[in-house]
Every structure is written in C-alpha cells, then in structure tokens.
Amino acid sequence: MFPSIEDSEALFGTSDIGEICDHFLGAGVEMVVLTLAEKGAVIATGDTHISIDVFPADLKDATGAGDTFDGAFLAEYSRSSDAVKAARFACAAASLSVETVGVVASIPAEGAILARI
C-alpha cells in the first residue's frame, strides 16, 4: 500500500509514522510504503520499519511526484523483489520529478534515476 503522510494524517488524525503504519498493517496490509514528501519514505511490514532517505532536489513542481514514486517503486520491486532497493529507486525518481514542471514531462527515465542514485 502506498499512502502519503498527508492523506494518512487526515484519515487517522495522527502524524505518528509508527501509528499510521500499524493502522494499515493491523488491517491486513502486508507492506506499507509510506511517503513522507521531502522527508523520504518508510517501508513497514509486520517485522520492521525501515526509513529511506530523500534525495535532495530543486523543487519546481510537486505535481505527479507521488505517482512517479509509486510507479518507480513497483517497476523496481518487480525486477528485484527488494523493497529497500525499490524505495531508494522511487525516492530518486520522485526527486527528479519535482525538478520539472508538469506531470508527464516530469517522469524521469531509468538512466536519470540510476545517475541520481
């Protein structure tokens, strides 16, 4: 599941990352990938919570960054089955996305993502 911190705060009335992840895990979700905007992401499973650092970016337009993150995560996770690697890849993709104005134009190519990593 790919909730954002903003949507989760509205949904659960808390900004506590552990509580938010536990809400979803308690409902039967196997893996939560909680996006934290400019603070990165957290991967949570029943066993662990792992923080993923953000890649610095020159913010121009955040429109579509969440969708870019989600798509990049799924693409890398389908290749590697490694959630941490996929989240780092997704954070790099989202950091590139916010540096370009527009939704479609801001979706970075794989080579640019790998260069950012």
FIGUKOL-382159 format. One line per field, with one value per residue (C-alpha): residue in three letters; x, y, z. Coordinates in Angstrom, 3 decimals. Last residue first. Layout:
! residues N
type: c(Ala:...)
px: c(X:...)
py: c(Y:...)
pz: c(Z:...)
//
This chain:
! residues 117
type: c(Ile:Arg:Ala:Leu:Ile:Ala:Gly:Glu:Ala:Pro:Ile:Ser:Ala:Val:Val:Gly:Val:Thr:Glu:Val:Ser:Leu:Ser:Ala:Ala:Ala:Cys:Ala:Phe:Arg:Ala:Ala:Lys:Val:Ala:Asp:Ser:Ser:Arg:Ser:Tyr:Glu:Ala:Leu:Phe:Ala:Gly:Asp:Phe:Thr:Asp:Gly:Ala:Gly:Thr:Ala:Asp:Lys:Leu:Asp:Ala:Pro:Phe:Val:Asp:Ile:Ser:Ile:His:Thr:Asp:Gly:Thr:Ala:Ile:Val:Ala:Gly:Lys:Glu:Ala:Leu:Thr:Leu:Val:Val:Met:Glu:Val:Gly:Ala:Gly:Leu:Phe:His:Asp:Cys:Ile:Glu:Gly:Ile:Asp:Ser:Thr:Gly:Phe:Leu:Ala:Glu:Ser:Asp:Glu:Ile:Ser:Pro:Phe:Met)
px: c(21.322:20.832:22.532:20.246:17.195:18.482:19.098:15.625:13.950:12.285:8.555:8.449:7.226:4.097:3.108:4.224:7.121:10.426:12.576:9.816:10.172:13.893:13.329:10.436:12.685:15.410:12.837:11.477:14.908:15.561:12.143:12.831:16.206:14.559:11.661:13.901:11.903:14.442:12.619:9.022:10.286:11.998:8.876:6.590:8.747:9.087:5.325:4.617:7.266:6.143:2.549:3.651:5.707:2.821:2.541:5.492:6.550:9.824:11.667:15.457:16.074:17.995:17.473:15.252:16.313:14.505:13.445:12.848:10.053:10.242:8.590:4.921:5.990:6.784:8.740:9.186:9.677:11.680:11.492:10.565:7.225:6.892:5.724:4.528:5.336:3.191:3.695:1.467:-1.797:-4.083:-5.958:-3.425:-0.701:-2.604:-3.172:0.352:1.847:-0.050:0.836:4.522:4.589:2.966:1.212:-2.151:-5.806:-6.252:-7.516:-6.350:-2.918:-2.815:-3.536:-0.684:1.773:1.154:-0.284:1.286:0.000)
py: c(7.181:10.250:8.502:5.497:7.758:9.574:6.253:4.998:7.964:10.604:11.395:15.201:15.747:13.722:15.760:19.289:21.455:19.649:19.411:17.639:14.557:14.184:13.822:11.441:9.171:9.158:8.337:5.543:3.980:4.164:2.573:-0.216:-1.002:-1.168:-3.291:-5.870:-8.145:-7.026:-6.523:-6.246:-4.090:-1.746:-1.186:-1.029:1.563:3.650:3.642:4.634:7.369:8.819:8.819:10.646:13.151:13.914:17.590:18.530:21.425:23.400:21.887:21.702:18.225:16.443:12.670:11.545:8.951:5.641:4.682:0.991:-0.265:-3.966:-7.311:-6.879:-4.828:-1.143:0.721:4.378:7.223:10.348:13.569:15.920:14.129:11.456:8.525:5.487:2.195:-0.240:-3.967:-6.921:-4.971:-6.935:-4.139:-4.175:-3.439:-0.348:1.033:-0.025:2.066:5.142:4.530:4.113:7.259:9.449:12.211:11.452:12.074:8.698:9.612:13.216:12.279:9.332:11.552:13.902:11.110:9.520:6.041:3.490:0.000)
pz: c(-7.042:-9.240:-12.178:-11.744:-11.887:-14.968:-16.719:-15.814:-17.479:-15.341:-15.213:-15.059:-18.618:-17.851:-14.795:-15.443:-14.270:-13.759:-10.596:-8.671:-10.880:-10.245:-6.507:-7.214:-9.280:-6.608:-3.927:-6.144:-6.682:-2.932:-2.332:-4.836:-3.275:0.150:-1.142:-2.842:-5.167:-7.813:-11.105:-9.842:-6.963:-9.429:-11.530:-8.492:-6.742:-9.906:-10.419:-6.816:-6.722:-10.063:-8.814:-5.686:-7.664:-10.019:-9.134:-6.919:-9.149:-9.048:-6.102:-6.543:-5.185:-2.438:-2.441:0.423:2.925:3.297:6.807:7.529:9.805:10.640:11.299:10.384:7.407:7.117:4.470:5.344:2.886:2.170:4.217:1.355:0.930:3.656:1.558:3.496:1.781:3.744:3.260:4.185:4.613:6.928:8.703:11.517:8.975:7.836:11.328:12.377:9.577:10.754:14.406:13.574:11.440:14.083:12.134:13.692:12.889:11.171:7.695:7.502:8.862:6.454:3.449:4.367:5.254:1.877:1.499:-0.869:0.000)
//
